[in-house]
Amino acid sequence: MKLATLKRGGRDGTLVVVNRALTHCRAVPHIARTLQAALDDWEAVVSPLRHVYAALNSGAFRDSEAFDPADCHSPLPRAYQWADGSAYVNHVELVRRARGAELPPEFWSDPLMYQGGSDSFVGPRDPVWALDEAWGIDLEAEVAVITGDVSMGATPAAAAQAIRLLLLVNDVSLRNLIPGELAKGFGFLQSKPATAFSPVAVTPDELGDDWRDGRVHRPLTVHLNGALFGNPDAGTDMVFNFPQLVAHLAKTREVEAGSIVGSGTVSNKQGGLHGSSIANGGVGYCCLAEVRMYEAIETGKPQTAFLKFGDTVRIEMFDRNGTSIFGAIDQRVESYPD
């Protein structure tokens, strides 16, 4: 089943069921007006929502509307919680080396996670806003899950049962603000602007066998200014799976329905290398910080610039038949208006 939120009906938008081909949708106010309302009452609404989904796929509705990702907000325009992990330790090691920090050995056994701003996400076709290019604007392409209620102290097996939906993420970072902010000892705040999510969130069964072991085993495709920049496999080198990440979040607190937990930037080590660009025959990258660190390792200094105003980023995932699963995050970097 595929769900989206249209930019109408207030700050939390209007929930629509979207057909598998991402061409048509239908609002379901008689079932749930918003995605959060559906998540709050999931056991009661999931079956009626699936009936609507089946009817959309069969063409039974004559009054369905055309689905346009440009009309979409992120599936949850705002959320009670947005916690982003760093399940791909290769990425963590590279970006820490970029700022002269070592990788503690416990990063391989205990997930790293930060709590991001969730009061105001941006839509999948909205700009990446910034006031200054000098902040070091970087994309971060990821996968995330939306949960139901999770009890404090839940095991990974219990946490797995609470995973309701999957979606894609552009977790933008302002790299030049990070070192000073982390030096204060309290973690990210200003260095993490508004996050964008894919137009559509899907139930795990939509991925078939590509959803296994609590991981999504499909390449995550990233285009930068129209050129292929990265195509790493989201299931490879993911040290901590989603049930482990959700259980980590729930270790000392209850997790409420509608919480979003991210994977961290998808990153493949590619043999003995930390990564290799598409041009060099590798699978590329899901953020600029990694390629800059790799350039520093190879040549002594980074050569690739961070994002500039006017640059475009497109993040998408395709099934085995080449069909877009979640729709695309397609954003332009723009100066925030006065």
N, C-alpha and C positions, 0 to 999 in steps of 0.2 A: 504494500500500500504506500502511496505517495501523497504527502500533505504539504501545503504551502499556506502562506498568509499574505493576503492582498492588502495594499495600502488604502484601506477604507474602513470606516466603522470605528474610528478612534485610535488611540495610541497602540493598542494591542492588535489592531487590524481585524481582518475577517478570515477565518479558517476556510480553506477550500480543499477538496479532494481533487487530485490531479491524475489523469490517466497515465498509463505506463509510458506512452510515447511522448508525454509532456506537450500535448497539443491542445487539450481541452481540460476544463475544470468545472467544479460545481460547488457553490457554497452550501453549507449544511447547518443553518441556524437552528433547525429542529433537533439536531443532535448535539452540536457544540458550536458556539459563536466564535470562540478563539481556540488556538492550539493549547493554551494553558488550561482552559476549561476542560478540554478533552483529556489532557494528562491528569488533571485532578480527579477525573471520574473514568479512568481508562477502561477498567473491566466492564463497565456498563456501556461504553460507547464504541469500543473497538469493533464489535460485530456489526452494528449498523453502519459504521464507516466503511468496513470491508464490503458490505453489500453495495454501497454507493460506488466504491472503486470498481467492483466487478461490472456494474451496470455501465459505468463510463467506458471501460475497456471493450465492452460488447457493442457500444454505440446505442444503448437503449434509451438514453436521454436525448430528446430533441431540443431541449432548452439549455444544454450545457453551453458555456461560454469559452471563447478562445483563450488559451493560457499564454500569457506574455510575461516572461521573467522581469521585464522592466516595470511591471505593475506590482512586483512583490517586495515586501519587506523581508528581512531575515525571518525564518519560520517562527522563531520567538523574537519579536521586536525588542523585548526586554525580558530578563529572566531573573529568578530569585538568586541564582548563583551561576557563575561562569568560572570554572577552575580548569586551568590548562596544565597538562603534564609535559614531561620531556621524556617520552618513552623511547625515542631514538637517541641512544647515548652517543652515537657518532656525531650527531648535531651538537649536543651539549659540549662534547670535548673540543670541537672545532671553534665554536663561538667563545668558549672560555679561553682557549689559546689565543684567540684574536685580541682579547683584552688582558693577556698576561696572567691568567688565573689557571691553576692546576686543576685536574679532575680528581676529586676525592674518590677513593675506592668504593665507598658505600653507594655511590651513584649507580653501581651495577646491581645493587640488591634492594635499594629503597628508592622509590620514585621521587623525582623532583617535581614540584607543582607550585604554581602561583595562582592567586585569586585575582581575576581581572574585573574590570568594570562591566557590569551587566545591566545598568540602568538604561542604556541607549545604544543598541547595536545599529548598524547601517545596512541598507539593503544590498543585494548582490550586484546591482547595477549602479549604486550610488558611488560618488567619488571617494577616494582616499583623501581626506582633508588634512592639511597641515598649514601652519603659518610660516614655516621657514624650511627650505631645502637643506640648510646646514644641520638640521636635526638628525640627518642620516636615515631617510625613510626607506624601510625595507619591507618586502612582502614576507609572509610565512604561510605556506600552504600546508594544511593539516586535515585530519579527519576528526570528527567528534561524535559523541553520543549524547542523547537526551534521556534522562532517567525518570523512572517513577520514584516512589518513596523507597528509601533504603534505611534500614535500622542501623543505629550506632554499633560498631564492631562487626558489621556484616563480613562474612568470608567472601573471597572472590566468586565462589560458586553461587552464593546468595545474591551478590551484586549483579552477576550475569543475568539473573532472572528479572532484574529491574531495568534492564536496557530496553527502552521503548523504540528509539529512532536513531538513525545515523544521518550525518550531514557533513558537508565540507566547510572549511574555514579559511579565511585570510586574516591571520592574527598579526596585524601590522605592528612593527617595532620601530622605534626611533633610536637607532643604534648609538648615535653620538650623545644621547642623554642617559643611556644605561649605566656606563661606568660610574659616573658621579652619583647617580641615584642609588646604585647597589652599595657604593662605598659608605652610605649612611647606615646600612645594616637593616633596612626595613623592606627591601624588595621593590618591585616595579610599581610605578604609579603614573607619572607624567610620560614615561617612556613607552607606555602602552595605550595608544589612542583607540578609538572605537573599532570593534571587530565586525567583520562582515561574514555572513554565512551563505551557503548555497540557496538558490530559490526554493528547493524542495528538500524535505527530510523524508527518509524512507524507513519502513520497518525492515529489520534485518533479513527477513525471508526474501525480500526483493533481490538480494545478492546471491541467493542459492548457495552453492558450494564455496563461493568466494568469501562468504562470512563463516569462518571457522576459527577455533582456538581463541575466540574473542578478538579477532583481527580481521581487517578487510584486506583480502589478497587480490588487489587490483592496482595497476599503475595509477599514480596521481599526475595528471598532465598539467604543466604550467607553461604558458606562453607569456613572453615579455616583449612588448611592442610588436606583437604579431609573429615573433620567432620562437620556436620551441626552445625552452630554457631548462625544463626538467621533466622527467618521466619515471621517477623511481617507484618501486613497488611498495605499497603501504603496508604489506604484510611481512616484508623482509626487514631484518634488523630492528624490529620493534621489540625491545627488551621486555617491556611491561605491556601486557594486553589490557583491553578496556576493563574487564572485570577487576583486574588488579588495581587499575587506576581509580575506579569507583570505590573499591574497598579501602584504598589509601585515604581517600577523602572522607570516608565514613568512619574512620578509626576512632575518632573522639567526638563525633556529632552525628545526629540524624541528617540525612540528605533528603530534601523535599522534592516532590514531583515537579518536573520542569527545570531541574538542574542540568547544566551542560558541562560535560567533561571532555577536554580536548586531548589529542594524542601528543601534541608538540609537533614541531616541523618534521615532516617525513624526510628521511635521510638514509641512503644506502651507502655502505662502506666500499663496496666493489673490490673485493679481494684485499690486497695489501695496501691499497690506496685509501685515503679518506673520502674519495669521490673523484669523479672525472666528468668533464663537460660533455655535452651532446656532440660538439665539434670534434672532440678527441675520442669519440666512440663510446662514451660512458652514458649513464642514465641521467646525468645532469643534477640539478639542484632545485630545492623548493624555497630557497632564500638567497639573498645576495651575500650575506655574511659568510656563508660557507665557501662560495667561489672566491671571495676576497681572501679568506684564510688560506685556501689552497694555493692561490697566487702568491701569497706571502711565503708559503713553504717552498714553492718552486722558484720564485724569482727574487725573493727578499722583501717585496712590498706589494700591497694590493694594487690592482690596476683597474678593476671594474668599479664604476661609480655607483653610489646608492641612487634610488629613484629620484627623478626630477619632475617638476610640474609638466604635465602633458604626456608622461609615460603611461602605458597601459599594462594591466596585469589580468590574465585570464586563467582561472583554475577550474579544472573539470575532471571527471572520472567516467570512463566508458565501460560498458559490459563487454562480454566476449563477442558480441555481435556488432560492436562499434556504436552502440546506442548510448547516449548520455544518461547516466543514472540519476544524478541530482540536479541537472541543469548546470549552467556555468556561473561562477563568480566572474564578473567582467567589469573591472573598475579602471578609472582614469585618476591619476594623481593630480589634485588641483589645490590651488591656494585658497584658503578659507576666506570667504568674502567679508569685507568690512561691515 
